[in-house]
């Protein structure tokens, strides 16, 4: 069963012309903002964790995966 995500109301200030153009083109402002924020969050997460990811990848390259092929359930 899929869970319903809770939505909250927020106030944002956006250039009037941009809003008018978006409405004229039937762009859903809430969905567009949510999509842009998710993308920005992903980018920031990758930036903050890039060093840790590189260290992990280096350890895998040197030591291999922490399990053998028999452990995989494919």
Secondary structure as UniProt FT lines:
FT   HELIX           16..24
FT   TURN            25..26
FT   HELIX           29..63
FT   HELIX           69..71
//
